[in-house]
């Protein structure tokens, strides 16, 4: 089995239960698993003669690969669309649905490559994606193929929309699907791709889109299906006040109460956003271990509000970060999202509402907890070798690195990572994605983006 020793890191940020940070730190990897973390001198002596590759990490902070708990990769194709730049969620969706109706299988594949590459270069090694629109020849297989080719750890969720405008929903009927067909294809995706084993590179989830785009029947069938297969369930919930009004008018309940009634709570469920939840609903989330994907940039971009993350964390709710769709962010950068999470909680008036290390914890072990994974998110023996490194000796960190290099990653302007390993494979080195011509990929991506809007 191949072995690596990452040696002489300025700091190794473990994110373990003891919050250990090793100076002149080292990580020993055997195959795809971390075997030891400690000081460089200690591990050089312990593994003398067993090291296949010695990686010089001088001047770097090494930390766990980050975990993105909510994304829509196809939306890289519709960033900064003029008509959607200054809209709230419902108007933003109504503007973009007709464009997304032109998506093809190639568009899903190429946009997933772009979004996943961008995330990887930002230090994200595990990605949960929510693909809920399937026009033309689109399938979830298209984005799974992209993740497999890049080598990113992937949690694709088979999303769905079945409640069209003619039935009182938000999306046009032409971008919705028949509910029986949704269930059949979800079963197909789970049976074909889901791998529950430790260190799995692909775990499939069930993800009806939102209260305003699927029926209560589909919500019930979807959670039952997920539990029959032992997979996770995901949906948008309590994102905006428009959604809250919709749920009260249609179902007589607030979104969280509606979800609880349908069985959409539990340690196998996580909600995207959870902006508009009150104290009792947060207590319910904590009691049932229902997770939340916090998407601060998207919530600001669409004027959705500020999720009460400090209150959730204090109550014991599992919370991770999500960059959300690249048409509501409009980037896919996990370090930037951690920084936004820290700053946004402070806007409410408390300068210590979220610390830099708490923000990094949300981006790593918090995301792992939301995705119910005990094999990622921490640098410790037995964990997957998902490791990222950022060089400190650059102008962006000048004056910060001598004081607190870990906090500098969040307080200073976020940069791309210099190194990323996923499952024991080095995918990024010297800031470059190994084995990929990103120029050609971006060129084809932009051709598809132009074609999507040509007939709208």
C-alpha positions in Angstrom: 0.0 0.0 0.0 1.4 3.5 -0.8 2.3 5.7 2.1 2.7 9.5 2.5 4.2 11.6 5.2 3.2 15.3 5.1 6.0 16.8 7.2 7.1 20.1 8.7 3.7 21.8 8.4 3.6 25.1 10.3 0.4 23.9 11.9 -1.7 20.7 11.5 -5.3 21.6 12.5 -6.9 18.3 13.5 -10.5 19.4 14.4 -10.5 16.5 16.8 -12.4 16.3 20.1 -9.4 17.8 21.9 -9.1 20.6 19.3 -5.4 19.7 18.9 -3.1 21.8 16.7 0.3 20.4 16.0 3.2 22.8 15.3 5.9 21.5 13.0 3.2 18.9 12.5 3.0 15.8 10.3 0.4 13.3 9.0 1.2 9.8 8.0 -1.1 8.2 5.4 -1.3 4.6 4.4 -3.4 3.8 1.3 -6.5 6.0 1.8 -6.4 6.2 5.6 -4.7 8.5 8.1 -2.6 6.3 10.4 -0.9 8.9 12.6 -0.9 12.7 13.4 1.8 14.4 15.5 5.1 16.2 15.4 7.4 15.8 12.4 10.3 14.5 14.5 8.0 11.9 16.1 6.5 10.5 12.9 9.8 10.6 11.0 11.3 8.3 13.7 8.2 6.1 13.9 7.9 5.5 10.2 11.5 5.5 9.2 11.9 3.2 6.2 8.1 3.0 5.5 7.6 6.4 3.7 7.0 6.1 0.0 6.4 9.9 -0.5 7.7 12.6 1.7 5.7 15.8 1.1 7.4 19.0 2.4 4.6 21.1 4.0 6.8 23.8 5.3 5.0 27.1 5.4 1.6 25.5 5.2 -1.5 25.0 7.4 -2.8 21.5 7.0 -6.5 20.9 7.8 -9.2 18.4 7.1 -10.8 18.6 3.7 -14.0 20.7 4.0 -17.5 19.3 3.6 -20.1 21.1 1.5 -23.6 20.0 2.7 -25.7 21.8 0.1 -25.1 22.7 -3.6 -26.7 22.8 -7.0 -23.8 22.2 -9.4 -25.8 22.8 -12.6 -26.3 26.4 -11.5 -22.6 27.3 -12.4 -24.2 27.8 -15.9 -26.4 30.6 -14.8 -24.2 32.8 -12.6 -24.9 36.5 -12.7 -27.9 36.3 -15.1 -28.9 39.9 -15.3 -32.7 39.4 -14.8 -32.0 37.4 -11.6 -29.3 39.6 -10.0 -31.6 41.6 -7.8 -34.5 39.2 -7.1 -35.7 37.4 -4.0 -35.9 33.6 -4.0 -39.4 33.2 -5.7 -38.7 35.8 -8.4 -35.2 34.4 -8.9 -36.6 30.9 -9.4 -39.3 32.1 -11.8 -36.6 33.9 -13.8 -34.3 30.9 -14.0 -36.8 28.0 -14.4 -37.3 28.7 -18.2 -33.5 28.7 -18.7 -33.0 25.5 -16.7 -35.7 23.9 -18.8 -33.0 23.8 -21.6 -30.5 21.8 -19.6 -29.1 18.6 -21.2 -27.1 15.7 -19.9 -23.9 17.2 -21.2 -24.8 20.5 -19.4 -25.2 18.6 -16.1 -21.9 16.8 -16.6 -19.9 19.8 -17.6 -21.3 22.1 -15.0 -20.7 19.5 -12.3 -17.0 19.3 -13.5 -16.7 23.0 -13.2 -18.4 23.3 -9.8 -16.6 20.4 -8.3 -13.2 21.6 -9.6 -13.9 25.0 -8.1 -14.9 23.5 -4.8 -11.8 21.3 -4.7 -9.5 24.2 -5.4 -11.2 26.0 -2.4 -10.4 23.1 -0.1 -13.6 21.1 -0.3 -13.2 17.4 -0.6 -16.7 16.1 0.1 -19.7 17.6 -1.8 -23.5 17.0 -1.3 -25.4 18.1 -4.4 -29.1 18.6 -4.8 -30.2 18.0 -8.4 -33.9 18.5 -8.6 -34.6 19.4 -12.2 -34.5 16.7 -15.0 -35.5 18.2 -18.4 -34.6 16.6 -21.7 -32.0 13.8 -21.3 -30.7 14.9 -17.8 -30.0 12.2 -15.2 -28.3 12.1 -11.9 -25.7 9.8 -13.5 -24.3 12.8 -15.4 -23.0 14.5 -12.2 -22.0 11.3 -10.6 -19.7 10.6 -13.6 -18.1 14.0 -13.2 -17.4 13.4 -9.5 -15.9 10.0 -10.2 -13.6 11.4 -12.9 -12.4 14.2 -10.6 -12.0 12.0 -7.6 -14.2 14.0 -5.2 -16.1 12.4 -2.4 -19.7 12.8 -3.5 -23.2 12.8 -1.9 -25.6 13.3 -4.8 -29.2 13.6 -3.8 -32.0 12.6 -6.3 -34.1 15.7 -6.1 -37.6 16.2 -7.6 -40.3 18.7 -8.4 -43.9 17.5 -8.9 -46.1 20.4 -7.9 -46.4 22.7 -11.0 -48.1 26.0 -11.4 -51.3 24.4 -12.5 -51.6 22.7 -9.1 -50.6 25.8 -7.1 -46.9 25.3 -7.0 -44.1 27.6 -8.1 -42.3 25.9 -11.0 -43.8 25.7 -14.5 -45.4 22.4 -15.2 -42.9 21.6 -17.9 -40.0 21.3 -15.4 -41.9 18.9 -13.1 -42.0 15.1 -13.2 -44.6 12.4 -12.6 -44.3 11.2 -9.0 -44.2 7.5 -9.9 -41.4 8.2 -12.3 -39.5 10.1 -9.6 -39.8 7.2 -7.1 -38.7 4.7 -9.8 -35.6 6.7 -10.8 -34.7 7.4 -7.2 -34.7 3.7 -6.5 -32.6 3.1 -9.6 -30.0 5.7 -8.5 -29.7 4.3 -5.0 -29.4 0.7 -6.1 -26.8 1.6 -8.8 -24.6 4.0 -7.0 -25.1 4.2 -3.2 -22.2 2.7 -1.2 -22.7 2.7 2.6 -19.2 1.3 3.4 -16.6 3.3 5.4 -14.6 5.7 3.2 -17.3 5.5 0.5 -16.9 7.8 -2.4 -20.6 8.0 -3.3 -23.6 8.0 -1.1 -27.0 8.8 -2.6 -29.8 10.7 -0.8 -33.5 11.3 -1.5 -34.3 15.0 -1.9 -37.8 16.4 -2.9 -37.1 20.0 -3.6 -39.3 22.2 -1.3 -42.8 22.6 0.1 -43.7 24.8 -2.8 -42.6 22.4 -5.6 -43.6 18.9 -4.4 -46.8 17.5 -3.0 -47.3 16.2 0.6 -47.8 12.7 -0.9 -44.4 12.8 -2.5 -42.8 14.1 0.7 -44.2 11.2 2.6 -43.3 8.6 -0.1 -39.7 10.1 -0.3 -39.0 9.8 3.4 -40.4 6.3 3.5 -38.2 5.3 0.5 -35.1 6.8 2.1 -35.7 5.0 5.3 -36.4 1.7 3.6 -33.0 1.9 1.9 -31.2 3.4 4.9 -30.1 6.5 3.1 -30.3 10.2 4.1 -33.1 12.6 3.2 -32.7 16.3 2.3 -34.9 19.2 1.3 -35.1 23.0 1.3 -36.9 24.3 4.3 -37.7 27.5 6.1 -35.6 29.5 3.7 -37.7 32.6 3.2 -40.8 34.4 4.5 -42.5 33.7 1.2 -42.1 30.0 1.8 -43.5 30.5 5.3 -46.6 32.3 4.0 -47.0 29.5 1.3 -47.0 26.8 4.0 -49.4 28.6 6.3 -51.8 29.3 3.4 -51.6 25.8 1.9 -51.1 23.5 4.9 -52.0 25.7 7.9 -48.5 25.2 9.4 -45.1 26.8 9.5 -42.5 25.0 7.4 -40.8 23.2 10.3 -44.1 22.1 11.7 -45.2 20.9 8.3 -42.0 18.9 8.0 -42.4 17.4 11.4 -46.0 16.3 10.5 -44.7 14.6 7.4 -41.9 12.7 9.2 -39.2 14.9 7.8 -37.2 15.1 11.1 -34.6 12.8 12.5 -30.9 11.9 12.5 -31.3 10.8 8.8 -32.6 14.2 7.7 -31.0 17.5 7.0 -32.6 20.8 5.9 -31.1 23.4 3.6 -31.2 26.9 5.1 -33.4 26.8 8.2 -33.4 30.6 8.3 -36.9 31.1 9.7 -37.1 28.7 12.6 -38.1 29.8 16.1 -36.9 28.6 19.5 -39.3 25.8 19.8 -38.4 24.5 16.3 -34.7 24.7 17.0 -35.3 22.7 20.2 -37.2 20.1 18.1 -34.3 20.0 15.6 -31.9 19.4 18.5 -34.1 16.7 20.1 -34.5 14.8 16.8 -31.0 15.4 15.6 -32.3 17.0 12.4 -29.4 18.7 10.6 -29.1 22.1 9.0 -27.0 23.2 6.0 -26.2 26.8 6.6 -25.8 28.8 3.4 -24.9 32.4 4.5 -23.9 33.9 1.1 -27.0 32.7 -0.7 -29.2 33.9 2.2 -27.6 37.3 1.9 -27.7 37.3 -1.9 -31.4 36.6 -2.1 -32.3 38.7 1.0 -33.6 35.6 2.7 -32.5 36.5 6.2 -29.9 35.4 8.8 -30.2 31.8 10.1 -29.9 31.6 13.9 -26.8 29.4 13.8 -25.4 30.5 17.2 -28.7 29.4 18.8 -28.7 26.1 16.9 -25.2 25.3 17.9 -25.9 26.1 21.6 -29.0 23.9 21.4 -27.1 21.0 19.9 -28.4 21.0 16.3 -26.0 19.4 13.8 -24.9 22.3 11.5 -22.7 22.3 8.5 -22.0 24.8 5.7 -23.3 24.8 2.2 -22.3 27.2 -0.6 -25.7 26.6 -2.2 -26.2 27.0 -6.0 -23.6 28.9 -7.9 -26.4 31.1 -9.3 -27.2 32.4 -5.8 -23.7 32.7 -4.3 -22.3 33.1 -7.1 -19.2 31.0 -6.4 -18.2 27.6 -5.0 -15.6 28.5 -2.4 -15.8 26.8 1.0 -13.3 28.9 2.8 -15.2 32.0 1.7 -18.4 30.4 3.0 -16.7 29.8 6.4 -15.7 33.5 6.5 -19.2 34.6 5.6 -20.7 32.4 8.3 -18.4 34.0 10.9 -19.1 37.5 9.8 -22.9 37.1 9.4 -23.4 35.9 12.9 -21.5 38.9 14.2 -23.8 41.3 12.3 -26.5 40.7 14.8 -24.4 42.5 17.4 -22.1 40.1 19.2 -18.4 40.2 18.1 -17.8 36.7 19.4 -21.0 35.1 18.1 -18.9 32.8 15.9 -15.2 32.4 16.1 -12.8 31.6 13.3 -12.2 28.1 14.6 -15.9 27.5 15.1 -16.4 28.6 11.4 -13.7 26.1 10.3 -15.4 23.4 12.5 -18.7 24.0 10.7 -16.9 23.6 7.4 -15.3 20.3 8.4 -16.5 18.1 11.3 -19.9 19.9 11.3 -20.5 19.0 7.7 -19.4 15.4 8.4 -21.9 15.2 11.3 -24.7 16.6 9.1 -23.9 13.9 6.4 -23.7 11.3 9.2 -20.1 10.4 8.4 -17.7 9.4 11.1 -14.8 8.8 8.7 -14.2 12.4 7.4 -14.0 16.0 8.7 -11.2 15.3 11.2 -7.4 14.6 10.9 -7.0 11.6 13.2 -6.0 7.9 13.0 -8.6 5.9 11.2 -10.1 8.8 9.3 -10.1 9.1 5.5 -7.0 10.8 4.0 -8.9 14.0 3.0 -6.3 16.7 3.6 -5.9 20.2 2.3 -3.0 22.6 2.7 -2.7 26.4 2.4 0.6 28.2 2.1 1.0 31.1 4.5 3.9 32.9 2.9 2.0 35.1 0.5 0.9 38.7 0.7 -2.6 37.8 1.7 -1.5 36.5 5.1 1.4 38.9 5.7 1.1 40.2 9.3 -1.4 37.5 10.3 0.5 34.3 9.9 3.0 35.2 12.8 0.1 35.8 15.2 -2.6 33.1 14.5 -2.2 31.3 11.1 -5.3 29.2 11.7 -7.6 32.2 12.3 -5.9 33.9 9.4 -7.5 31.4 7.0 -10.9 32.8 8.0 -10.2 36.5 8.9 -8.1 37.2 5.8 -9.5 37.1 2.3 -10.0 33.5 1.2 -7.5 32.0 -1.3 -7.4 28.8 -3.2 -5.6 25.9 -1.5 -2.2 24.8 -2.6 -2.7 21.1 -1.9 -5.6 18.8 -1.7 -5.7 15.0 -1.2 -8.9 13.0 -1.3 -9.1 9.4 -0.2 -5.3 9.1 -0.4 -5.0 10.6 -3.9 -3.2 13.9 -4.5 -5.6 15.9 -6.7 -4.3 19.5 -6.2 -0.6 20.5 -5.9 1.0 23.9 -6.1 -2.5 25.3 -6.5 -3.1 23.4 -9.7 -5.7 20.7 -10.4 -3.6 17.7 -11.6 -4.4 16.1 -14.9 -7.1 18.6 -16.1 -7.1 21.3 -18.8 -9.3 23.8 -17.0 -9.1 26.3 -19.9 -10.8 23.9 -22.3 -13.3 22.9 -19.6 -14.3 26.6 -19.0 -14.5 27.2 -22.7 -17.0 24.4 -23.2 -18.9 25.4 -20.1 -19.3 29.0 -21.4 -20.6 27.7 -24.7 -23.3 25.7 -23.0 -24.2 28.7 -20.7 -24.7 30.9 -23.7 -26.8 28.3 -25.5 -29.1 27.9 -22.4 -30.3 31.5 -22.6 -30.3 31.9 -26.4 -34.0 30.9 -26.8 -35.4 32.3 -23.6 
